[in-house]
Amino acid sequence: MKTLAAVSAVLGFTLALIGGGTYVAPASTESSPEFVSPSFGSHIALAETVIDHAEVVEQYCVRCHNDRRMTGNMSLEHFDVSAPEQNAELSEKMIRKLRAEMMPPPGVRRPAGDTLLSLVLALESSMDAAAEANPNPGGRSFQRLNQAEYGRSIRELLALEIDAGDYLPLDTKSANFDNIADAQMLSPMLLDSYFRAAAEISRLAVGDPNVLPSSKTYTNGGYVSQWDRVEGAPFGTRGGLSVIHTFPADGDYVFKMAFEHTTTGGFFGGTSRDEQIEISIDGERVGLHWVDRFMNVSDPNGVNMQTEPIFVRAGPRRVSAAFLRQAEGPMEDLVSPHEWSLSDRQIGVSGYGVTALAHLKDLAITGPHEPTGVSETPSRRQVFSCRPLTPEEAPLCAEEIISRLGPQAFRRPLTEGDLEGLMSFYELGFADGGFELGVRTAIEAMLASPDFVFRLEEAPSGVQAGESYAISDIDLASRLSFFLWGAPPDAELLTAAEQGQLSEESGLTMQVRRMLTDSRAEALGTRFASQWLRLEDLGEVHPDRLLFPDFYQQLADAMLRETELFFNGLVREDRSALELYSADYMYLNEALA
């Protein structure tokens, strides 16, 4: 609950900043009207009668919550109403119960008038004043990049899309959030994962003409319906898979396809004749193959097919393996087809009258075989901002590249020691394989550095253990960007931090407003709201296929995306958070409509 309350407070501050006026914290002696219970009445002036709050607690609370009865496992027998901050935990419990009208319980005599409102306001005022006089922001252990933050950091730094789950283990969660520092464990296996990721990602970013063949498999879940075209695939196709795959080098690649089969091992969709599957790269057809409808899992190759080697250039490419659409419009079936095309794996297999189409299950991309080099890619353009024409220019060019990428990776200005250390790694790589290998080795050192993996914050000099202090603007920039964007700070935010603008309310407000209008702020929906509302649990909801044959994966994805868009709309348009309950509008696509 502490975590959720803290996150909600930050979100509330963010929502307030995008409003029309400047954010002003409420005075500690007042209670915000939106939190006043309806039965207490609106936020009006209290009666002028002096109320003895100690007497109220003694008369209406202590008779149950005393040392002898200990109702609710709490005693108010020695509670000092005039100094509730001396027992803050107990005071907070009282405030919550009074605000929720849970105490005194129903059926028990209650004080008349606004006595309870007066009591809860007095408790809140004293607690707020004590917190203001002696702020306690709590401690902060080390924090590392989780999977989502790691992937976004790589994208911002190297213009390279990766699936961090390919390199890093699952994140531990607390209160369903995966970015809670106290829950983030550190182990030798995890450190090894970061080192291995640094090596493989730097190789992907720069390219390696001597890379060995490897295989990557993309899977279609059995709940995915394959009646229609999938997003990214060429028009005129249906079903299959369409993915962005990063090819490490120019060379020949083999595309292997596995198809869905029936419960008895036969090819699913065997009653549909003349099925063809198309392989395309960036929308251009590179292969077209007839599908053998008589395949069986007992065959030497099972229900699988593969292409001949196909030459593909390095870099991120849209790879699609999809069936050619054979017909449009209604089907002349004995029964109306369900939205989930694979709701029954046996119907229509051994007879006719029910359409059962072929389904692609897996697409594996293997290669490169006989690599010929590395073409220009977005990540190479991001890295190589200069090219040495002579051996003497190589160190200067490498230093320029490292001086530009280093502050982005470490999320702070580079020190002389940082630069010297990274240049030493460049020299090691240069000695082994020349300029590009040297730059790649320096990038690998950046990604393996604690300054990249961990979100380190240094206390000012002279601060004693347990003493509160204001964090630096540089550290605040990282906190802001990872909360609002789920990504590292950009150049403008870092510049503002270096100039000390984030320490001023006007500078902080300006940056937060700018960040909320940036497209990267969609992370508030896909990251914060998704975990807060447990939207990822939709992936675990699979109703019985025979009872609900029209529930399929694309529909579940649309439900999740609708909630993300709705939440981002609340933030973007500065609407009330209560519209999560009361809104009379929603976001729809064809599947959800």
N, C-alpha and C positions, 0 to 999 in steps of 0.2 A: 504493500500500500504506500510505503514511503516513496518508492520509485515512481509509481503511477502519479502520486500527488505532485512530485517534483517535475515530472515530464509535463503534466497538465498545466502547471504554473508557467513553465517556459512557453508552452503553446499559447496560453492565454495572453502572455506578454506579446508574442508574435502577432496574434490576431488583433490585439489592441493597436499595434504599431501601424497596421495598414488602414486604420480608420482615418477619419478626417482630421482629428486634432492630435496634439502631442500627448503621449502617454504620461499620465500623472498618477502616482501611487496614491491610494486612498489613505486619508489620515488614520493613524493608529487608534484614535479614540472613537472612530465611527465604524459602523457595520454596513457593508454594501447592501442596498435594498434588495438585490436579486436573490440574496441568500436568506432573507427573512421568511420564516415559515408563514404560509397564507393565514393560518389560524391566529398568528400573532398580529395580524393586520399589516397594513402598509407601513412604510418607513415614516412614521409620524413622531412628533415629539412625545416623550413619555410623560406620564403624570408627574406633577411636581411633588407628590407625596414622597417623602424619603422612605426607602425600602431597606430594611435590615436584611442583607443577603445572607449573612451568617445564620440569622434566625430562620430564613426560608429553608436553607439546607438542613438545619437541625430539625425542623418540624416536618418536612416533606421527604427528606432523603435518608437521614441517619437512622430512621426507625427500621429500615430494611438493610441499608449498607453500613453496618456497624461491625465491630470486632467480633461479636458473638455470632451473628447470623451470616455475615460475609456473602450476602446475596450478590450474584454476578461476580464472585471472587474479588470483591473490592469493598473497602471500608472508607467512609467519609467522617468517621468519628473524630479524627484529629486533623481534618482538612481545614486549612486557613483560607477562607474566601478572599481575604484582603491581600493575600500573597500567593495566588495560584501558581505562579512561575516556580515556586519551590517544589512543586510536584507536577511538572509539566505533563507527563504522560497521563496521569489521572485527570488533570484538568482538560486535556484534549478529549478524553473519553466522555467527560461530562458535557462538553460543548456539542459533540456529535450527537449524543443522545437527546439533548434538549432541542437542538435544531431539527431533529427528525421526529420530535414529539413522542419519543418512545418512553420518556420519563417525565413525571410519574406515569406508570403504566395505566392502560385503560381500566376503568372501574375503581381506581384509587382516588381519594380526595386530592384535588389540585388547588393551587392558590388562585385567587380571583384576579381579574383584570390583566394588566401587562406585567405582572410580577415575574413570570418566567422569562419574558423578553428582557426585562431589566437585569435579571441575573446573568443571562447568557451574554448580553452586551458588556456587562461588567467584567466577566471572565475573559472575553475576547480582548477587551481594551487592555487589561493588565498583561495578558500574554503577549499581545502585539508590542506594547511598550517595552516589556522585558527583552523581547527578541530584537527590537530596534536598538536598545541600549547595549546589548551584548550579542551581536550577530554570531551565529554558529553555522557556517555553511557546510560543516562536516568534512570528513577526510576524503581524499581521492587516491586510490591505488593506481598503479600503472594501467594503461589502457592500450590495447593493441587493435589493429585494423581487423574487423571481422570479414567474412567472405564478401558481403556486398560492398563494404567500404574499400576493400582491396581491389575488387574488380573495377570500381569507378575510378579509383586512384590511378590504376594502370591506363584506363581509357583517357583520362585527362592528361597524363604525363606522356604517353607514347602513341596515342591515337590507335590503340589496339583493343579490340573487343575480345575478352576472354571469359571463360566460365571458371570463376575462382574455385568452384567445387571440384574441378579437375585436379587441383593442386593442394587445397587445404581441407582439413577435416571439418565436420559439422561444428557450428558454434554452440557453446553452452548458452542457455537462456535463463533469465530471471524475470518472473512476472510476464513471461512470453516475449520479452525484449532480448535481442541478441547483442546489444551494445552496452550492457551493464558491466562496468569495470570490475566490480566485486565478484562477478561470476566467471570472468575470463581466466581460465587456467593456462598455465604454461608448462610444457613438458618437452623433453628431448625430441620426441616424435614430432611435435608441433614446430619446433625450431627447425628440424630437418626439412619439414614441408615447406617452410618459408625459403630455405636455402635452395631447395630443388626448384621451387617456383621461380625464384630469381634467375636461375640458370636457363630454364626452358623459355621463360617469357622474354628475356633479353635476346635469346636466339631467334625467337619468332619476330621480334621487333626489328632487328637488324638484318636478319636473314642469314642462312648458312648454306652455301653451295655444296658442302660435304655432309649434309644431314643424312642420317640413316632413315630407312622407311619406318613408318609408324602407322597405327590404325586408330581411327576415331569412329565410334558408332553412335548414331542418332536413332532414337526409338519413338515410335508412335504408340501411345497407350491404347489398351484395348477398348477404352471408353470413348475414343475419338471417332466421330462419325466421318465416313469418307464418301458421302453422296456427292459433295460439291467441291469446288475448287478451294484449295487452301491458300492462305495469304502468302504472296510472294511467288507462287507458281505461275507459269504461263497461262494465259487465257485459253480456253478450249480443253483444259485438263480437269481432272477431278481426283480427290484423295491424294494419297502419297505423303511426301515430306518436302518441305522447303526450308533450308537452313542457311545461315552465314557460316562458312567454313574458311579458316585461315590456312592457306597452303604455304608451307615453310620455304619452298624453293620451286623454281621452274623444273618440270619433269613430268614423267608419266605416272598417272594415278589410276587405280582400279576401284570401281564402284560395285560393291556387293549388296544385293537386295534379298531380304528375307520376307516371306509372305505369311499372312495368317492362315492357319489350318483348322480343320474341324476337330471335334473332340476325339475322333477316331483316326486322325492323322492325315486325312485327305485335304487337298487344296480347297480353301474356302472360296466360293465363287465359280465352282466348276461348271455350273449350268450357263454361265455367261460366255459366249463364244467370242473369239477374235479380240481378246484384250491385248492392248499394247501399252507399254510403259516407256516414258520418255525421260531421258537424262538431259538436263540443260544446265549451262553455266552462265550466270548473269543474263538469263532469258534466252540464250542462244542454244539451240538443240545440238548436242554432241553425240547423242545415241538414241536409237529407237529399237525396242526389242519386243518380239512377240512373247506373250506369257503362256507357258505350258500349263493348261488347266488340268492336266493329268498327273501333276507332281504329287508326291507323297513323302511323308517324313521318313519312310522306310527306304527311299531311294538313296543312292550314294551321296548325292548333293542335297538331299532333303527337299524342302520347299524353298529353295534358294536359287538365285541367278547372279551372274556377275558379268561385267562388261570386259571388253578388251582394254588394254592400257590406253588411256586418253591423256594427251598432253595438256597441262594446265599451267599457267604462269602463277608466280608467287603472289601472295596477298589475300585479303578477305574477298571471297566470291560468294555469290548467291547460288547455291546448288539445289536443284529441284529434281526429285524423282517422282513423277506423277503419271497417272493413267490418262490416256486420251479419252475424252468424253465421247460416248457412242450415240447418245440420244438426249434430247431435251423434252421437258414436259412430263405429263402424267404417265405412269406405267400401267400396262394392262395386266395387273396382278389380280389374283383371286381375293386378296385382302389388301387393305391400304398399307403401304410401307411405313415403318416407324422412322422417327427422326434419327434414332441411334441405329446406324446401319449394321452394327455387329451385336445387336441385342440378343440374337439367338444364333449360335454358331452351327446349328444343325438344320434349321429350316431352309428349304429351297435347295439343299445340297444334292439330294438323291432324286428330286423330282422337279417338275416345272409348275409355273403358276405363281411363284413367289420369286422376285428378283433378289439374287444374292451376288453382289459384285466382288471382284478381287480386292484385297486389302494389303497394303504395304505395312509391314511391321517394323523392320529395321533397315537402315541404310548405313553401310560401313564404307569409309573412304580410306584407302590404303596407299601409301606412297611417301615421298617420291621415289620412283625407280629410275635409275640413270639420270640424276639431276644435272641440269646444264648451266645453272647459275641462279641469280636472284634478280627479278625485275623490280622496277620502282614500285613501291607500295606506300600507302598513307603513313604508315609508321616510319618508314625510312625517310620520307619527306619531313616528318616531324623531328626526327633525330638529326639528320645531316643538314644543318643550316649552312654549312660551308664544306668545301672540298679542297684538300691540299693539292697544289700543282707540282710542288717539289718536296723532297724529303724534309727540307728545313721548315716548311710551312705546317707540317703535320702536327707538331706539339702545340703550336699556336691555335690551329683549328680545333684540336681536341679540347684545349682549355676553354675555347669559346663555347663549344657544345656542352661541356660539363658545367661551366658557369651559368649557362641558361637553364639546363635541366635540373641541376642540383637544388636550387631554391624551391622549385616546384615539388621535387621529391621529398625534401626535408621539411617543407612548409615553413621555412624561415630563411633569412639570408645565410649564405655560406660563410664560414670563417676561413681564415688562411689555412688552418689545420685541416678543415674539411677538404678544401681544394687540393692541398698537397697529398692527402691520403687517396683521393679519387684519381689524381694524376699518376700516382704510383701504380695503381691497378691498370691504368691505361698503358703505362710503359711495359708492364708484364705481358699484356696481351699483344702489344705492338711487336715485342721481341719474338713472340711465337708465330704471329701470322699477319702482321701489317696493321695499317691504320684502322680498318673496319673491325678487326678482332680486338684491337685496343679499346675502341669506343664501346664495343659490346661488353668487354670485361669491366669497364668503368660503370656501365649501366647495371650490370649484374651486381657490382659492389653497392651501388645505390639502393637497389631493391632488397638486398640482404642486410642493409644497415639498420640498426635499432632506431635511427632517426626517421626511417621510412615506415618500418613495421609497427613501431610504438608511437603513440601520441604522448610524447614526453612534455612535461611542464616543469619548469624550474622555479623554485621559490626565490624571492629577492634575497640578497645577502643580508645577514643580520637577523633573519626571522627565526624565532625559537620554535621548537617542536610544540605543536598544538596551538600556535598563535595564528589568528586569521590575517589574511593579507589579500590585496587586490591582485588578480592574475594579470600578466602582461598583455598588451594589445595583440601580440603575435599569438599567444595561446588562446585568447578570446576569439581571434579570427578562425582558428581551427575548430573551436567548439561551435561557433555559429555555422560554419560551412558544413560540418558533418551532421549537424542537426537539421538544417534547412534543406541541404542538397544531398546529404549522404555521400559527400565527395569532398576533396581537399579545397582549400581556398584558392580563388583565382588571383591573377596578377593585381587586379584593382583592389581587392580586399586586402592582400598582403601589403600593397603600397600604403593604403589607408592605415593599416596597423603599424607599419614602420614610422609613419608620420604622427602617431599618437592620436589619431582621430577617433578611434573606438573608445577611448577613455572619456570622451565628451558625449553627452546625450544626443546632441544634434548629429554628430558624425555617426554614432551607432545607429540612430534611427534612419538616416539616409542609406546606409549600407543594407540594413535589414529590408527596407522597402525595395531597394534595387534587387536584392537577392530573391525576394518573393515574386517579382515579376519575371525572373529568369526561368527558362523552361526546366532547369535542373530542380526547381522547387517542387516538381511533381513527386519527388521523393517523400514529401510529407504524406502523400496518399499511399504510394507503393511501399514505403518503409514504416513510417510512424503509425498511420491509421491502420495499415494492414496487420501490424502486430498488436496494436491496441485492441482492435476489434476481432482479432484471431481469424482473419480472412483466409490465412493459409490452410485452415482446417477444411475449407471447401474441397481441397485435394484429397481429403480422407473420406468424403461423403460419397458413397456409391450405392444408391438405392437398388433394390432387387430388380434385375433386368427384366424379369417376366412381369412384375407388377408395374414397373415404370419404364417402359421401353422407349419413351420419348425424352428421357433425361440423358444427356450425353456431355462429353467433356467441353465442347465449345460453348454449351449453354452455361456450365459452371464457370468457365473463364469469363463469359460476359457478365455474370452476376458479380464476380470479384472486381472486374474492371469498372462496372457501374458504380460500385461503392467507392473505389479510388477516385473516380472522376467527380463524384458527388462531394467527397471531402475536400478535394482540391478546389472545387467551385466555392465552397464555403469560405475557404481561406482567400482565394483570389478576389471574390466579390464582397468580402468583409461581412458575411452573413452570420446570423446567430447560430451557435453550436446546437441550440435546441431544435434546429430544423432537422437534425438527425432523427428526431421523433415526429415532427409535425409537418415536414415539407409536403407540398402537394404537387411536386414535380420530380422527375427522375431522368436519367440518361439511358437511352435505348439504342440497340442495334437490331438488325433483322431477327437474329436468334432470340434475343430477350423479348422483343415485342410479340 
